[in-house]
Amino acid sequence: MAVITKSKEREIIEDFAREIQQKRTTTVKPSKTIINFRTDMQDRNERTVYRVPIEILRYRKDNGRISSDVLDYETNVRPLDEREEESQKIIAGFLEKKDPEKTNILTKTIMHDGQRDPAIITCDGFLINGNRRKMVMEKLRREYPDDENYAYMKVVILPGKDEEGGPPTLLEIEKLENRYQLQSDGKAEYYNFDRALSIKRKIYMGLSLEEQLLDDPRYANASKGQLEKAIREYEKQYLKPLECVDRYLRQFRREGLYSTISTGQSDPEGRWQAFYDYSNTYSNYLQNQKKLYQLGIEEDEVGTIEEAAFDMIRLRTIKEMPKIHTVMRNLPKYLNTTEGKKEIMRIAEEVETSIPKDQYFDEKGNPLSSFEIDAKWAAQNQQPIIYHARKAARLYEDQKEQETPLQLLNDAYKKLIHEQMDIDTLPESHYKEALKLSEKIKNRADELKHKIYMLLKASK
């Protein structure tokens, strides 16, 4: 995806902007606040907090929290026009369904304490920070129509055309959203899949991954080496799995249908975790010439193996085997024998990429949803997928049972020097447990060393 090289100006809807100016009031406390916009934090520049009727505030569709829902809807149904009332209702629905538990907590908080922090809006009323608060307050307004506490929102209004600094560009809006996404505790609260799409969109808008990370308190004062390491980790955690997702959607001719990957927080793993684990397998093995040689895989076989992996991910559940993301993590083991590799590749050879077009409709002629089509596809293709995947797993287990002590020692050593064995990334809460395990490993290593020494001495 090409990066925009010049920051685009955001179009301001003049009649929306006039309505905001006419109906805003300053009867609110606190009356001033500092927001993380441009150089306001460094300059300690305070901006006015206004009170604005909630019905003239509008959601933005370019909201990182609902990236997958918006992309899916615009691909499958129609483009969303933020100026339309119907589009606003659809975006509100995405927000409401995304994380019911957090929405419930926010609802109780607003009912008890009211709106604590001001939202941030463009001069024509589009929310950059505060979309979920508006969604909750709208629900409360419908439930309690006589309660004026839910009729207005506290907001900071970004400058317009004739104001100091001028209106924000699209890139500045992306920067502002990124800062507020990360500011509370240094961690993104977005669901990982939507976070990946949000990162990708910001890169497209010209906000590099490095610039995005510098807004994270964890990396604000990071050294060059620490920042480079964080960039690699974010690429591994978000961007590389997303590349796999896009290849998967192309394989099944469903480009842009991101809701088929996962439905959000209520579906905490979905297929995203499987893509994360497959992405590591792809990078560490299928794109590594040395590992391909060790596994006995030819370069022209990689595409077939990936096709089979995507078939398994689409099926999602393989009976009597671990969860699908664990299958993706174990894929190199299943490929580690000639027969195991053949079984995995047979999945791609025997499975149909799609079901016939006439099966995309129900008995009444109504089009089936993506999930119903997936269910039909699974019913028609699960037998060969399950059969060959389980056979490949059994071949691996049979081989494992025949492993010699020397092979096991070699495997243990490889794990200890694995590139992912980076103790610096260990959470503080795991330090004590890791120390105990390290002691056990050391003691066992000493026992084995002593036993081998005694055997060697006796042999002489």
Secondary structure, DSSP 8 states (H G I E B T S, - for coil): ----SS--B----HHHHHHHHHH-B---SS-EE--SSTTHHHHT--EEEEEEEGGG-B--S--GGGHHHHHHHHHHT----TTSHHHHHHHHHHHHHH-HHHHHHHHHHHHHH---S-EEE-TTSBEEE-HHHHHHHHHHHHHSTT-GGGTEEEEEE---TTSTT-S-BHHHHHHHHHHHHHTTTSS--S-HHHHHHHHHHHHHTT--HHHHHHTSTTTTT--HHHHHHHHHHHIIIIIHHHHHHHHHHHHTT-TT-GGGT--STTSSSTTHHHHHHHHHHIIIIIT-HHHHHHHT--GGGHHHHHHHHHHHHHH---TTS--HHHHHHHHHHHTSSHHHHHHHHHHHHHS-SS--GGGSB-TTS-B--HHHHHHHHHHHHHHHHHHHHHHHHHHHHHHHHT--HHHHHHHHHHHHT-TT--GGGS-GGGHHHHHHHHHHHHHHHHHHHHHHHHHHHHH-
